[in-house]
Amino acid sequence: MQLIRSSHLPESPSKQLSGPFTGSVHFDPIFFSEDGTACGNVSFAPGARSYWHIHEKGQILTEPRRLQVGDVVHIPGGEKHWHGATGNTLMVHTAISLGDCKWHEEVSEPDYEKANKSAI
């Protein structure tokens, strides 16, 4: 077991992500382990989102807004998905990713608009 105290996290500026993202997305790392587990806070500006992707061993997301506070989303390994902000609000989540991630195509505007209309 490893305890990672927030006071021991490196003080570095948020990293602006590019590549498989649409819009302004920033990442603040918490930890990375040798077994491929990665944990960090991801901030999406309004309208920002990831491309479709699949995590080899799954992903766990906690989001402080939009879902009910404290809700946890588990995405099983091999499930194609994307995540991001609605068109008019920020979205921040803590992501725990297990194993490698395979990136796919950009989320289409019709898919994004459909998700916005059905948002919780």
Secondary structure, 3 states (H helix, E strand, C coil): CCCCCHHHCCCCCCEEECCCEECCEEEEEEEECCCCCEEEEEEECCCCEECCEEECCCEEEECCCCCCCCCEEEECCCCCECCECCCCCCEEEEEEECCCEEECCCCCHHHHHHHHHCCC
